[in-house]
Amino acid sequence: MANDHSKRTYDSILGMLSSEENPTPLVRLNRVTPFQHAQVFVKLEWYNPFGAVKDRVAANLVRDAEERGILGPGKNLVEATSGNTGLGLAMIGNAKGYRLQTPLSMAIPLEKRTVLRFFGAKVVELDDTLCPAPGAPEGAIARAHDTAKADPTTILLDQYANEANPDAHFRATGPEIWRQTDGKVTHFIAGVGTCGTITGTGRYLKSRNPGVKVFAAIPEDGHDIPGVRSRRQLKQTKLYRPAEYDGDVEVTNQEAFGLTLRLNREESIIAGPSSGMALAAAFKLVPDEPGVVAVVICPDNIFKYASSIVRHFPDLGPAELPGALNAPVGPTKNEQFLEAMIENLKNPYDSVAVNALSEEMAGAAKPLVVDVRPLDQFTDLHVPGAVNLPQSELAQRAGELPADRATPIVMVCGIGKFSKPTTLFLKSMGYRNVRSLKGGINEWVRKGLPTEKR
Ligand SMILES: Cc1ncc(COP(=O)(O)O)c(C=O)c1O
């Protein structure tokens, strides 16, 4: 079965990539627009198969590299990204057999970093000092270059310099807008990151009608809008071509996030922060005149930006965050947990003598005995019924401990020296009833108490 865009039936997920025949939606705004005459349309780029405008770029970078013969079987990818290019490349890579590694700033939203890993990408998280702001991964760009240099099978497509980036928009985004507006588009507005969107789409629209005005939305210095670059940060991209645009304007964090909220609440359009930013620029630059048809790019949707929302609108965070609406009176769950942990740690090494443990083991309320010696020593001999969680593996295997933090537990080692700090570790996890066996298994044996082999 071939792709049938009219029925939205595709022969593979890659068939969903947008094109003139299969455009992302263009939706007119009706409520948040301040204009009387000018019409403003938003282009909803999360309708691309992997959720963002960057899917177009990722697909075109890969196609171009394959056609040039630098990418093919046995090769893998490395790319510095503020997230969306990585998400697109990871998925196109999954479909075509290329693995992606992506160095990125810790300032990139946790949601994107986590999903990148979920998609199978190797995420190299870099210190923020290397990558001063979201969307400005200077350190990450340098790291990607180093990685590609060190390993010739790892290909850097370099969205910051590769003409296949704007070309993706020249081939599709521009023609889509031209067709969707029946050639009536008069203004095009996009936020700038790599500048692929504005440069490629702008070029196409001007090729059809040189009178189309192309405007860049630029975030203020020190912004925290993922995916876009301030004037200072724009130096890092080779695709910023201000001579080809008709103007630009700076948008503050507050304007961007404020309009993003309004888009969601008043227009029911689930756009993310860089969409609010581009729209704010459109409202500043587009003239309110009859016949004006402005198109604004909405790069992705709001669902990746929960952590940005909470930072900008603390009242919308979960009830435990400071300043939250409906915050419970009294200590929060986190505070209660911390208090319990500190109380626990004040009494660090509760211990139990071998005879006392032996009596407890004969009774109804047997404690769980956890032997923290290496497996071979445990196999030789141990307290009957004990489980083995070697000290060196305790942190990784802590999930094997009972979920109920009230369970009585006795930690056992050779002579009682190593089991002591492990009680502290369990207490730090919230276990309230943990003790260490005084004298360890040596003392247990010396007293002639029964043992077990495995
Ligand atoms: C969310 C978001 N908005 C805007 C942009 C900017 O697009 P471009 O890189 O084409 O300038 C990006 C690019 O990474 C992005 O991820």
The ligand as a Gaussian input file, in Angstrom:
#p B3LYP/6-31G(d) Opt

LIG

0 1
 C       11.466000      24.459000      19.997000
 C       12.227000      25.154000      18.924000
 N       11.862000      26.366000      18.539000
 C       12.516000      27.034000      17.552000
 C       13.598000      26.502000      16.927000
 C       14.321000      27.301000      15.879000
 O       14.322000      26.763000      14.601000
 P       15.603000      26.905000      13.662000
 O       16.696000      26.065000      14.263000
 O       15.157000      26.391000      12.345000
 O       15.996000      28.340000      13.625000
 C       14.012000      25.266000      17.353000
 C       15.217000      24.703000      16.801000
 O       15.901000      23.922000      17.421000
 C       13.322000      24.562000      18.352000
 O       13.709000      23.352000      18.778000

